[in-house]
Amino acid sequence: MSHATDLPILSPRQVEVLAFIRRFMVWFDRAPTCREIADRFGFRAASGANYHLKVLVRKGLIRPDRPGQNPRYVPAAGELVAEPDADGLVRVGTTGPVALTPAQFRAWLLRELTALGGEG
């Protein structure tokens, strides 16, 4: 079993990219391209988005939808779950847990609620 100190922490941008991918798939019934992610976050090149995508793959939260060049990235199998830990971190994960600080989790949750038309 992993200890919270062993878990990677998502940067605020990685949380935003993950939330964007999930919302985009609900809105358009497909995963966004690297270019669409780059445009959304103001990256000058798709390689800026690609960096964040590779980190999220390494952390087990997304996966390429097909092998080869120009895959789109989809959430890893399973539901996205978040639960507080005894040491004050919030674990967010699908196939593997990822730790967020409480402030990162609150910001992520607020963005998700706002996107869904809830609080905010």
C-alpha positions in Angstrom: 0.0 0.0 0.0 1.3 3.5 -0.9 1.9 6.1 1.7 0.7 9.7 0.9 4.3 10.8 0.9 5.0 8.4 -2.0 2.2 9.8 -4.2 2.9 12.3 -6.9 1.3 15.7 -6.6 -0.5 17.3 -9.5 0.4 20.8 -10.5 -2.5 23.2 -10.8 -2.1 23.2 -14.6 -2.2 19.3 -14.6 -5.4 19.4 -12.6 -6.8 21.9 -15.1 -5.8 19.8 -18.1 -7.3 16.7 -16.6 -10.5 18.5 -15.9 -10.6 20.0 -19.4 -10.1 16.5 -21.0 -13.0 15.1 -19.0 -15.3 18.0 -19.7 -14.4 18.1 -23.4 -15.3 14.5 -23.8 -18.7 15.1 -22.2 -19.3 18.2 -24.5 -18.0 16.7 -27.8 -18.1 13.0 -27.3 -14.4 12.7 -28.2 -11.1 13.5 -26.7 -9.4 16.8 -27.5 -6.4 17.0 -29.7 -3.1 18.4 -28.4 -3.7 21.5 -30.5 -7.2 22.0 -28.8 -5.6 21.6 -25.4 -2.8 24.0 -26.3 -5.3 26.6 -27.6 -7.4 26.3 -24.5 -4.5 27.0 -22.2 -2.7 29.5 -24.3 0.4 27.4 -25.1 2.2 28.7 -28.2 2.8 25.2 -29.5 1.1 21.8 -29.1 4.3 20.6 -27.4 3.3 22.6 -24.3 0.2 20.5 -24.0 2.0 17.4 -24.9 4.3 17.8 -21.9 1.3 17.9 -19.5 -0.3 15.0 -21.2 2.9 12.8 -20.8 3.0 13.7 -17.1 -0.6 12.7 -16.6 0.0 9.4 -18.5 3.0 8.7 -16.2 0.8 9.3 -13.2 -1.8 6.9 -14.5 -4.7 9.4 -15.0 -5.0 9.3 -18.8 -3.9 7.0 -21.6 -3.5 7.4 -25.4 -6.5 6.2 -27.3 -4.4 4.6 -30.0 -0.8 3.7 -30.7 1.3 5.8 -33.1 1.5 9.4 -34.0 -1.0 12.0 -32.8 -3.0 10.0 -30.3 -5.7 11.7 -28.3 -5.6 11.1 -24.6 -8.6 9.8 -22.7 -9.1 9.2 -19.0 -7.7 6.0 -17.7 -10.3 3.3 -17.0 -12.4 3.7 -13.9 -14.1 6.5 -12.1 -12.3 9.6 -11.0 -12.3 9.5 -7.2 -11.1 12.0 -4.5 -10.8 11.3 -0.9 -9.0 13.1 2.0 -6.1 11.4 3.6 -5.0 11.5 7.2 -2.1 13.7 6.5 -4.2 16.5 4.8 -3.6 15.5 1.2 -6.5 14.6 -1.1 -6.0 11.5 -3.3 -7.4 11.8 -6.7 -7.0 8.9 -9.0 -8.4 6.4 -11.4 -6.0 3.5 -12.0 -3.5 4.9 -9.4 -3.9 7.5 -6.7 -2.4 11.0 -7.1 -2.1 13.4 -4.3 -3.4 16.9 -4.3 -2.9 19.5 -1.6 -6.2 20.6 -0.1 -5.9 23.9 -1.9 -5.4 22.2 -5.2 -8.4 19.9 -4.6 -10.7 22.9 -3.6 -9.6 24.8 -6.8 -10.2 21.7 -8.9 -13.6 21.0 -7.4 -14.7 24.6 -7.8 -13.7 24.6 -11.5 -15.6 21.3 -11.9 -18.8 22.6 -10.2 -18.6 25.9 -12.2 -18.3 23.9 -15.4 -21.3 21.8 -14.5 -23.4 25.0 -13.7 -23.2 24.4 -9.9 -21.6 26.7 -7.3 -19.3 29.5 -8.4 
